[in-house]
Amino acid sequence: MNKIHVLDCTLRDGGYCNEWAFGLENARKITYGLLEAGIDIIECGFITNRTAYNPDVTKFTTVEETARVIPDNREGKIFVAMMNYGEYDIDDLPPYDGSSIDGIRVAFHKKNLKESLELCRKIKEKGYLVFVQAMVSLSYTDQEFLDLIRAVNEFEPYAFYIVDSFGMMKGKDLTRFFYMVEHNLKEDIWIGFHSHNNMQLAYSNAQELTAIQTNRNLIIDSSVFGMGRGAGNLNTELFVDYLNENVGKNYQLKPLLALIDEILNEFYQRNYWGYSLPNYISAIHNAHPNYAGYLDDKKTLTIEGMNDIFGMMDEEKKVSYDKAYIEGLYLQYMEKGKTQEEHAAELKERLKDRKVLLIGPGKSSVEEKDRIADFAARNDVVVFTVNYDYDCLKSDFIFTSNLRRFRELSEESRARCIATSNISSDDVYCQVKYRDLLNAEEAVRDNAALMAIRFLMMQGVKEISLAGIDGYSHDARENYGKDDMAFFTKNAVLDAINEGMRKVLSELSGEIDIKFVTTPKYVDIVPAKILS
């Protein structure tokens, strides 16, 4: 029978979902629950010099701090932490004395291979079990991977890992890598497998690995509830149940289910993880999942658009997340296309000395529709809507910067559109440069309502009255007058948008007279001019 061991990485990989802020008591409950379930190796978090210690966060600045989450009676199980190459001074690591973690997992990219293996060697010399985690195994050629194995053999760590960092490894890839390791790694070194679930293959790959006949000790990583960045990880509760039924193991399931119910489900509700098309797109391009998260949070791109942006990326940039790089690509993609200014002079003349009523799709646009209609009737205004056609009042123009929303418009509505240059269409009234309408606030740099205000200012408009521009509630059902416009995203993203809108609207109020016909629900504009 294969010697299969489960390593749970909830407190480390799961920390990408909550900034590692599990809380000290919750972290202890998790390690105790994992111990009660019989999990073989328990990862406590990160060891790093790049942060100040917070007892409620599972990023530790010393190995002594990890002892706070480790039970007094370890019941023969192994406790470890991960160290990213370059994030810890090895001179600060004391010799192993059994009072804290037993082992250290060293994660590194191919470009840092030589230095990372030297780091692993020094950690072993200090008495710790060393787990070699060469990130993105698929980025290595066969020859490079064989050279890595030979280098690892020279100092004989506790374990050597195959790492599916971006969740794109197929079964045939896994078996190919496994047999390279099996035939070339020294027999006493354990073989590990760490996967992500971008393509929903973590569970099937783990099963495939358990079916391989070998005398090796195997370690398979998982996390409770699959908690992990983006699409998450192999679910501990699912995998141990499979091992119980098929490999004769005797893990206890109830403690894991209790952890989900009492602790992890709350984190899931706040910042969900799991399969999504953006994570799938990042996987098929063998790119860091944070790129998918960045593009998805924009809520301006179609899946085809995301795919196009991944196709623009340099291969060497895909492996490590670079926020400035992906933001540059996003802007480059969004500003491609043409402008069409055939009606530009006509529009400017029409807006001359006129007030504008700008209607967003927020819920107040429906709840206060009579107020909006009354305002439009009493005031000789030009009516614009933002990214949609308002059912309660026909607008003169539709400002649109979102291809998703544009595709939902009828042909008649498109003829009234003032579209930004990222939208490819010959049917619109006017097309303007996307980049010219951006602001400096990251969370709302290309917010459609703010872009519309900037556009109107460029046309010489002096007074804008806003309706249905409410900001965002954490409850997606409260955000739009039309239910089919609702989208779901992280609460932190929504909070950042609200704060960004508050800041930019306040700044714009110093340049143009901005009033509110409806009361903004979730954006606290001070001072806000609410029309009576």
N, C-alpha and C positions, 0 to 999 in steps of 0.2 A: 504493500500500500504506500502511495506517495506520502511524504512527510510534509503536509500542508499546514502552514501557520497563517493566521490572520493578523494583519497590522491595521489598527484603526487610527485614522488621521483626522478625526472630527475636530479636535481642538487646534489643529494646525491648518489643514486645507479648508476646513469649514469656516475658519476665521476670515476668509476672503469675503464671506457673506455678511459679516457683522463687525468688521474692523477688529476682530479677535476679542471683542468686548463681551465675553460670555458671563462675566461676573465671577468672583472667586468661588462663591458657594456653588454656582452652577458648574464651574470647571471641576470642582471636587466631586460633585454628584455624577458628572460624566465619567471621570476616571473610576470612581467606585462602581458605577453601573457597568462599565466595560469589564472591570475585574470580576464582578458578580456573574456576568455573561460568559466568562471564561476566555475572553479575547487574549491572544497570546502575547501581542506586542502593542503597547499603548503609547501613542505619540502625544506629548503634552503641549506642544506649540513650537515656536521659534526661539532660537538663541541669537540675539543680535545686539550690536553696540549702537544701532542707529535710532534708538528710541529711549526715552526715560521709562523706568519701570513703573508699571501700574498694576497693582495686585488683581484688578478686575479684568486684565487683558492678558491673553496667553502669548505675549511676546516678552521673553525674559532676557534680562541683561547679564545674568549670571546663572550658572547651573544650580547654585544654592537656592535661587528663587523657585526653581521648578519643584523643589521638595514640598512646597506648600500645597500642591495639587496631587501629590503621590500618597496613596494610603500607607499607613505604617506597616501593615501586613501585605506584602506584594504577592503572596501566594505563588511564588516562583515565576511570575510573569516579568517581562522586560519592559522598561519604561525608557522612551527615547525623546529626543527633540531634533528639529531640523536646523541646520545652519546653511544659509546661502553663502556661496563663495564671495568674499569681499565685504561681508557684513559683520565680521567679528575678528578681533585681534586674538590670535591663538595664544599669545603670551598671557592673556587674561584667564585662560582656562586652567583651573587647578588640576592636579593629578586626581584620577578616579579614586574615590574612597567608599563608594556604595551608599552614600547618604542622599544622593539625588538621582539624576538620570543614569541609566546604565550604558546608553549608547547615543551616538550622534549621527544623523543622516546628513551628508554633505551634498547639496544640490549645486550643480554648475552647468554652464553651457560649454559647447565645444571649444570656443575661442579661449577659454580659461582652463583647458584640460590639464596642462602640465603643472600649473601652479596649484590647481585644486587637488590633484593627486598627492602633491607634496604636503598640502594641508591635511589630507586624510592620513598620511603616514605619521605626521606629528600628533594627531589626535589619538591614533592607536598607541603611540609611544607613551602617552599619558594614561593609558589603561582603559580607555573607553572602547566599546564595541563600535566599529565604524561601518556605516552603510553607504556605499558609493552610488550616488544618484546622478548619472549622466543624463541631463535633461534632453528631451526631444531625440530619442533614439533614432527616429526616422531621418534625422538630419545627417547621420553618419553613413558613409559608404560601408560596404561589407569589410573592405580592407581597413578602414579607419576604426571600425568597431572591433575587429580582431586585434588591431594594435592596442586599443584601449584595454581589452581583456588581458593581453600579455603584460601591460604595464601594471594592471591591478594585481596580477599574480605575483609580482615582485614583492609586494608588502602584505599580501593576504589579509584583506579586511574581513569583517564578519559576513557581509553580504554585498552582492553586486546586483544592480537593478536594470531591468528593461523598463524604460519610462515612456509612456504614451502621453506626453504633455498636452497635446492638443486634441486628444480623443479621436484620432483618425486611423488608428491602427486596425487593420482587418485581421481575421484569424490567420490567414496565410502569412501575414507580416510577422505576427507574434510567434508562430511556430518556427519561421525562418530565423528570427533573432534568438529564440530559445535554443535551438540546436547549435547555433554558433557558440552560445555561451556554454551549453552542456558539454560540447566536445573540446572546448579550449580553456575553460575556467578550472582552476584547481578544485579538486573534489570536496575539500572541506569548506569551501566558501559557499554560503547560501545564495540562492537565486531569488530575486524579488521582481515583482511586477506592479507598477503603479499606472493606473489608467484614469482617463476622464471619459465623460459620457456624451460628448458632443454628437456622436452618430449612433447613440444608443447601443453601443457594442461592448460596454464594460462588463456586463453580466455574462454575455455569451463568450467573450474572450476569457474571462475567469474560469468558466466551466471547461472551455477547451484546454486551458492550461492544467486543470486538475485531472483531465483525462489522459494526459501524457504519462507514459510509464517511465519512471526515473527513480533512482535511489537518492536523488538530491533532496535537501531541505528546501522547500519553496515557501516564499512569503508573498501573500497577495494583499494589497492595500485596499481599504474600503473606508467609508465613513457612515455613521448612523444617519438614516434618512437621505443618504446620498449627498449630504451637505458639502458644498464646494462651489468654487467660482464657476459662473456661467451655467453650463449644463450639469455641473456636479460630478460626483464620483460613483463608483460601485457602491450600492447600498449594503452596509454591514448586515442589517437584519435579513435581507433577502439571501445574501451569500451564505451566511452561517446556517440558515435553514436548509439551503441546498446541500451544504456539506454534511449536515446531520442526516439527511435522507439518503445521500448518495455515496458518501465517503466514510461513513461510520463515526462521525464526530459527535460530540455531545455538548455543544454550545447551548446556553440558556437564552431563549428568545425574549422572555418577559421583561427582563431589565432593560433591554434595548427599546422595546415598545414604550416602556414607561418614560425613558429619556425623550423619545419623540413627543409623547403626549404632554409631559410636564415642562419641557425646556425648549426643544428644537422647533416645535410647531409654531411657537410665537415668533422666532426669528424668521421662519419661512413666510409667515404672514407679512412681516415687515419688509422683507427683501427676498423675494422668491428666487429659487434656482431650479434648474431643470431644462429639459429639451426645448429648443426654440430654433426657428429657421436661421436667425443670425449666428447662433453657435454652430449650426450645421455648416453654414457658409464658411465660417472661420476654419472649421476642421478640414473641409475639402481643399482649402488653400494652404493647409499646414501652417496656420498663422496663430499668434497668441490670441486667446479668447477675449482679452480686454479690448482688442480692436473692435470686435463684434459688439461688445457692450457700449463702447463709445458711439458707434454709428447707430445702434438701436435706440439709445437714449435721445437721439436727435428727433426721432419721430417725423422726419421729413423725407426719408428715403424709401423707395420700394426695395424689395429683395433683389430685383435685377440691378438696381443702383448700388446696393451694398456689394453685390458680386463684382460689378464693374470696378469699384474702388479697390477691392482686394486684388483684382487683376492688374491694377496700376502699381502695386507694391513691389519694391525690390526684395529679392529673396532673402538677403542678409538682414533686412529690417523686420521680417516676419517673426523671428524667433523671440525677441525681447520687445516688450511693449514700450512704445515711444509716443507719448501723447502729442507732442508738438508735431511729430511726423504725420500721424493720422489726421490731425486737425488740418495740416497743410494740404493733404490729399483730398480731404473732404471739401475744403474751400475751392481747390483746383477743379474738382469734379462739378461742384455746384455752379461755378461761374463759367463753365464751358457753355457753348451754345451762343445764340445770337441775340441781338437786340433789334427791335422793330419800332421805329420812331415815326412812322407815317402820320400818326394822329397826335404826336406829342404837342405840336403847337396848338392844335385844335383843343386838346384837353386843357392846356394851360390857360387858354382864353376862356374856356367854360368855367374854370375855377377862379378866375380873376375876381377879387372882391367878394367872394362867396364863402359861406361857412360850410363845413363838412360834418356830416353825421357818419361816424365810423362804427359799424355794428359787427361785433364778434359773435361767435357761436355759443357763448356761455349760457347757462341756464336762465340767467336774468333776462335774456333776450326774449324768452317765452313768458316767464313769470310777470314781466313788466312790459308786455307787448303793447298794451293800450297806451302806456306812458310814452313809449317810443313813437307810436303812430301819431299821438297828439303833438309831440315835439316836432315831428317831421312836417305835420300839417301847418303848425303855427309859425314855423321858421322856414324861410326860403333857403333850404339847404340842398347840397348835392350829397346823395346817399351812397356810401361805399359799404360793402360787406367784406369780411376777411375769410377767404378760403372756402366760402360756401354761398349758396343762394338762399336768402332769408325768405321763409314761407309767408311771414306775416306782413311783409312790405316789400314791394319790388324796388330793388336798388338800381341806381344809375350805372354803377360799376362794381365789379368784383375784383378785389386785389388778391392775388394768389401767388404763393411762393412754394407750395407743397404739391408735388406731383401726384401723390396719393389723392389729395382732395380735388385737384384739377380733373383727374380722370372720372370723378363722380359727377361732374357738371354736364349738363346737356349742351348740345351744339349751340342752342340759342343763348345760353348763359355764357359760353366761352367767347361769344362775340362781344360781350361786355367786359371781358377780363383784361386787367392790367397785370401781366405775368412777369415774374423775374426770369432772368436768362437761363436758369437751370431747367426750365420747362420748355420742351421742344414742341412747338405748335405753330402752324401758319394761320390759325383761325382766331387768334386773340386780337383785341383792339389795339393793344400797345404792349411792348416788351422792353423791360428796363434792366440795367446791369445789376446783377445780384450783389456783387461786392460793394457797390456804392451805398447800399442800404443797411449794412451791418453796423452794429454798435460794439463797444469794447467790453461788455459784460459777458463773460464766457457762457453762463447758463442760458442766456437769452440772445446770444449774438445774432441769430437769424430768426428770432421770434417773429411770426408773420404780422401780428398787430403792430409791433414796434417798427418793423420794416415799412409797413403801410404809413405810419405817422411820419417817418423820415422821408418817404416818397412825397407825401403831401406838402411837407415843409419845403422840399426842393421845388415844388410847383408854385410856391409863393403863398400858400394858404396860411392865414393868420390865426384862425380859430377852429378847433376840432372838438366836437362833442362825442363822447364815447358811450357805447351801450353794449352789453353782453360781453364785456372784457372783464372777466371776474377773477382770473387766477385759477388755481387748482386745489381742489379738496383731495384728501387721501382716498376718499370714496369716489371711484370713477363714475358712478351713476349720478353724481351731483355736479358734474362739470360741463355738461352740454345740454342744449335745448333739444337736440336730437340724440336719442339713445345710440343710434348706429355710428355716431362720431366718437364715442368713448374709446379711450385707449388705456392700457394698464402699464404702469412703470413703477420704478422704485419710489418710495415716499421721499427719500433724500433728494431725488431728482426734481420732484414736484416742489419741494420746499425751496430748492435752489432757484427754480424758475420764478416762484412767487417773489422771492427776495430780489432777484434780478429785475423783474418787472417793476417792483416798487422803486428800485434805485434808478432805473433808466427813465421811468415816467416822471419821477421827481426832477431829474435833470432836464428832461425835455420841457417841463413846465416852466423852466426859466427862459426858454427860447420861443415858446408858442403858447397861446392861451388854450389850455386843455381843461374841459369840463366833463362831468359824468352825468348822463341821462339816467342810467341805472347805477345802483350802488355796487361797487366791486366787492365780491363776497370774500375773497381770500387774499387780496393784495391790499395791504394797508398803505394807502397813499396819503402822505402828510405834506402840505395840506391838500385835501381833496375837495374840489369844487363840485358839489352835488347840486344839480339844477332843481329848483322847486317847481 
